[in-house]
Amino acid sequence: MSRFNIENKVAIVTGAGSGIGEGIAKTYSQAGAKVVIADMNQAGADRVVNEIKQAGGEAIAVMMDVTNEDQVNAGVAKTVSTFGGVDILVSNAGIQHIDAVDELDLANWQKMLAIHQTGAFLTTKACLKEMYKNNKGGSIIYMGSVHSKEASKLKAPYVTSKHGLLGLCRVVAKEGAEHNVRANVICPGFVRTPLVDKQIPEQAKTLGISEQEVIKKVMLGETVDGEFTTIQDVADVALFFAGFETKALTGQSLIVSHGWFIE
């Protein structure tokens, strides 16, 4: 048996109706976890649940806007009533907005921070209450970014939000330790998801360059091999953090970026 075992663990993955969240949910299921697909897109969540079940796994879908405390609490309550508890939270739900600071609307700034930071807080708070019971413990994993460490033009609210997740993670690692809860951040480079595909023409228009130049120079120019990080790359790191049961790595962030950012 692998040391990094999550068999029969219960994992909530937000934003799991597509992209990175879907990849993590399926990887967890393949490792024997019971998975909760938390997403605002009911059709996407249902599809992922069906695919997991067809592969022999256990999964349910919960409708969850991570900025809505009632929906978050209801989703965690449904998880507990269905599977008996929560062992792993992957706070993955996120969006992107491209704009220069001097052109950025306050509403878009607030929306970005609400989803990435307030959403991480609300889901963490709800899951910690379950993880703290009887010191059962667990793993909180935040989906950061290379932009948790680095800045790029046109992404002020995203960069700000992703930097903030490092702070939240470190506090949760300190507070959660006595309850056997660990907290970590995954910091991927560019992953070819619908979120990234949407950015390519937006950045091309704003920067006045071709879409191919956006990919080659802006997104992959600082990598060691000109390659996108894959969903499976990120999912494997999420599996590692979830299954690493000692506190030796709590409060840490791991960059998964083909060498784009090295520290």
VOSEDO-367835 format. One record per residue (C-alpha): residue in one letter; x, y, z. Coordinates in steps of 0.2 Angstrom, whole numbers, plus 5000, padded with zeros to 4 digits. Example, Ala and Ser with C-alpha at 12.3 -4.5 7.8 and 13.67 -1.06 7.14 Angstrom:
2
A506249785039S506849955036
# end
This chain:
263
M500050005000S500650174996R501250285010F500150425002N498550335004I496850425003E495750275001N494050295009K494450485013V493050605009A493650754998I492750914993V493350994977T492651164973G492551214954A492651024950G491451034936S492851054923G494651094921I495951064935G494551034948E493850894938G495650814935I495950824954A494250744958K494550604946T496250574952Y495650564970S494250444965Q495550334956A496450324973G494950264982A494250434989K492450474990V492250634980V491050784982I490950894966A490551064971D490251184957M489051314951N488851224935Q487551084939A487751004922G489651004923A489550934941D488350794936R489350744921V490950724932V489950624945N489250514932E490950484924I491650444941K490250324945Q490450234928A492250204933G491750124949G492050274961E490950354973A490450544971I489050664973A488750844966V488350994977M487851164970M489051284977D489351464975V490951484986T490551664990N488851614997E489051555015D487351475015Q487751365000V489451325006N488751265023A487451175015G488651085003V489751035018A488250975028K487650865013T489450795012V489350745030S487650675029T488150575014F489850515018G490050545037G491350685037V492650785027D494450735026I495050845012L494651015005V495351074988S494851254987N495051264968A493551374961G494251524952I494051644937Q495151764928H494951944923I496152034911D496252224913A497552354917V497452434934D496952604928E495552524918L494952404931D493152414937L492952404956A491552274953N492752154944W494052184958Q492852134971K492151984961M493951914959L494351934978A492651864983I492851704973H494751674977Q494951734994T493251745002G492751574994A494351505001F493951575018L492151515019T492451335013T493951325025K492951385039A491551255036C492651115033L493751155048K492251135060E492050955054M493950915054Y494150985072K492850865079N493750735089N495450795082K495050695067G496150805056G496250825038S497050915023I496651095016I497351124999Y497251294991M497451314972G498651454971S499651494955V501451554950H500551714952S500551684971K502451714969E502551824954A501651964945S501051984927K500352134918L498452144917K498052034932A498052134947P496552064956Y497051884952V498851914957T498251994973S497051854977K498351714974H499651804985G498351814999L498051624998L499851595005G499451705020L497751605023C498651445021R500051485034V498751535047V497751385044A499351275046K499751355063E497951355070G497551185063A499051095069E498351055086H496850975078N497950875065V497450985051R498751025037A498651165024N499651185008V499551284992I499851214974C500551354963P500351294944G501051384929F499851404914V498751244912R497851234896T496051244902P494551344896L495051484908V496751494900D496051474882K494951624886Q496451734891I497351704875P496351814863E496051944877Q497851964880A498251964862K497052114859T497552204875L499452184871G499352204852I500152044848S499651884840E498851734850Q500351624846E501451764853V500451764869I500651574870K502551574866K503151734874V501851784888M501251614894L502751494891G504251614888E504951584905T504751394906V506251284903D505451184889G504051294882E502751174888F501051194897T500851124914T499550984913I498050954923Q498750784928D500350874934V499250974946A498150824951D499650724956V500250864968A498550874975L498550684978F500350704986F499750844998A498150755003G499050595007F500550665016E499950635034T501250705044K501450895048A503150905040L502550995025T501151095032G501051275028Q502051255012S501751294994L502351194979I502651274962V502151164947S502651264932H504051184920G505251304928W504351464924F504651524942I506051444953E506351484971
# end
